Amino acid sequence: METVLSAVASKAVGTIFDSMIGGGKSDQQPQMAAAPVVEKPTEMPTPNDAAVAAARRKSIAGLVARQGRASTILTDQSSGGATLGA
């Protein structure tokens, strides 16, 4: 009687343990997930790109325009943009 109980208990514990860790016997093979579609990486600008050089020239031109005497010319907003004092 004891051997029968121990055999049943052993089988029950084995079945529970297998189901907990996913090791139960199954006729189905695990399905492999499809590989994700990899997009082409975005190309980063380099210091020698034409667009970067154009942006640098535009930035420098803006800095020069905001400096010196040319940046202090006043305009009259009421008369449509006529300059004052010239």
C-alpha positions as CSV (number, residue, x, y, z in Angstrom):
1,M,0.0,0.0,0.0
2,E,2.8,2.3,0.8
3,T,4.5,1.8,-2.5
4,V,1.3,2.5,-4.3
5,L,0.9,5.8,-2.4
6,S,4.5,6.8,-2.9
7,A,4.2,6.1,-6.7
8,V,1.0,8.1,-7.0
9,A,2.5,11.0,-4.9
10,S,5.6,10.9,-7.0
11,K,3.6,11.0,-10.2
12,A,1.4,13.9,-8.9
13,V,4.4,15.9,-7.8
14,G,6.2,15.3,-11.1
15,T,3.1,16.4,-13.1
16,I,2.7,19.5,-11.0
17,F,6.4,20.4,-11.2
18,D,6.4,19.8,-15.0
19,S,3.4,22.0,-15.5
20,M,4.8,24.8,-13.4
21,I,8.1,25.0,-15.4
22,G,6.5,24.4,-18.7
23,G,8.1,21.0,-19.2
24,G,4.8,19.1,-19.8
25,K,4.8,16.7,-22.8
26,S,3.2,18.3,-25.8
27,D,2.6,17.1,-29.3
28,Q,3.0,20.6,-30.7
29,Q,6.4,22.1,-31.6
30,P,7.0,25.6,-30.3
31,Q,6.3,28.2,-33.0
32,M,9.2,30.4,-33.9
33,A,8.3,34.1,-34.1
34,A,8.8,35.9,-37.4
35,A,11.9,38.0,-37.5
36,P,11.1,41.7,-37.1
37,V,11.5,44.0,-40.1
38,V,14.6,46.1,-39.6
39,E,14.4,49.6,-41.0
40,K,17.4,51.3,-42.6
41,P,19.0,53.5,-40.0
42,T,18.7,57.3,-40.4
43,E,21.9,58.7,-41.8
44,M,23.4,61.3,-39.5
45,P,24.9,64.5,-40.9
46,T,28.7,64.8,-40.9
47,P,30.6,68.1,-40.6
48,N,31.5,68.0,-44.3
49,D,28.0,67.6,-45.6
50,A,26.8,70.4,-48.0
51,A,23.7,71.0,-45.9
52,V,25.8,71.5,-42.8
53,A,28.2,73.9,-44.6
54,A,25.2,75.9,-45.9
55,A,23.7,76.1,-42.4
56,R,27.0,77.2,-41.0
57,R,27.3,80.0,-43.7
58,K,23.7,81.1,-42.9
59,S,24.5,81.2,-39.2
60,I,27.6,83.3,-39.7
61,A,25.8,85.7,-42.0
62,G,23.1,86.2,-39.4
63,L,25.8,86.9,-36.7
64,V,27.5,89.4,-39.0
65,A,24.2,91.1,-39.7
66,R,23.5,91.6,-36.0
67,Q,26.8,93.3,-35.3
68,G,28.3,96.7,-36.1
69,R,26.8,99.9,-37.3
70,A,24.5,98.3,-39.9
71,S,22.5,96.6,-37.1
72,T,21.7,100.0,-35.4
73,I,19.8,101.7,-38.2
74,L,16.4,102.6,-36.9
75,T,13.2,102.5,-38.9
76,D,10.0,104.4,-38.5
77,Q,7.2,101.9,-38.1
78,S,4.5,104.6,-38.7
79,S,5.8,105.7,-42.1
80,G,6.1,102.3,-43.7
81,G,9.8,101.6,-42.9
82,A,11.5,104.8,-43.7
83,T,14.9,105.1,-41.9
84,L,15.3,107.6,-39.2
85,G,18.3,109.9,-39.2
86,A,19.5,109.1,-42.7
